Amino acid sequence: MAKKKTNYVNNPDLYADLTNYYEAKQAGKDPAISDYVGKCILLITENLARRPNFRDYSYIDEMKNDGIERSISAIKSFNPNKSNNPFGFFTQIIWHAFIKR
């Protein structure tokens, strides 16, 4: 029997946290980013940096920092009414940050 692959980021939980953030922001509050969202951004960044496309660069740490910085600044633009895939949203942001560096 094939072993079920477990994902390193739970997309439904990440979506729920970002939905709570979005709703609080729409209510006029200034919410803080949850620890879980920060942990997910770090995990996505670390795993994307291990890809053969990027892992041998000498400035991989700067690439990771760019990806984290851009992800944190883009959280406010995630709209749960338009997309239910925050993993893909952050992966694209980090990917483009790596490419730009």
Solvent accessible surface area in square Angstrom, and as a share of the most:
residue,aa,sasa,rsa
1,M,243,1.08
2,A,99,0.77
3,K,193,0.82
4,K,175,0.74
5,K,170,0.72
6,T,120,0.70
7,N,120,0.62
8,Y,100,0.38
9,V,8,0.04
10,N,71,0.36
11,N,43,0.22
12,P,97,0.61
13,D,69,0.36
14,L,0,0.00
15,Y,62,0.24
16,A,50,0.38
17,D,39,0.20
18,L,3,0.02
19,T,29,0.17
20,N,93,0.48
21,Y,36,0.13
22,Y,44,0.17
23,E,101,0.45
24,A,25,0.19
25,K,76,0.32
26,Q,119,0.53
27,A,74,0.58
28,G,68,0.66
29,K,135,0.57
30,D,133,0.69
31,P,32,0.20
32,A,92,0.72
33,I,60,0.30
34,S,49,0.31
35,D,131,0.68
36,Y,66,0.25
37,V,3,0.02
38,G,21,0.21
39,K,117,0.49
40,C,1,0.01
41,I,1,0.01
42,L,89,0.44
43,L,55,0.28
44,I,2,0.01
45,T,1,0.01
46,E,66,0.29
47,N,38,0.19
48,L,15,0.07
49,A,5,0.04
50,R,150,0.55
51,R,106,0.39
52,P,93,0.58
53,N,70,0.36
54,F,7,0.03
55,R,134,0.49
56,D,131,0.68
57,Y,98,0.37
58,S,112,0.72
59,Y,86,0.33
60,I,31,0.16
61,D,91,0.47
62,E,76,0.34
63,M,4,0.02
64,K,39,0.17
65,N,93,0.48
66,D,20,0.11
67,G,0,0.00
68,I,46,0.23
69,E,118,0.53
70,R,86,0.32
71,S,0,0.00
72,I,71,0.36
73,S,61,0.40
74,A,18,0.14
75,I,4,0.02
76,K,130,0.55
77,S,77,0.50
78,F,8,0.03
79,N,38,0.20
80,P,12,0.08
81,N,124,0.64
82,K,172,0.73
83,S,45,0.29
84,N,111,0.57
85,N,68,0.35
86,P,0,0.00
87,F,65,0.27
88,G,22,0.21
89,F,56,0.23
90,F,0,0.00
91,T,30,0.17
92,Q,101,0.45
93,I,33,0.17
94,I,0,0.00
95,W,66,0.23
96,H,108,0.48
97,A,1,0.00
98,F,4,0.02
99,I,108,0.55
100,K,148,0.63
101,R,130,0.47
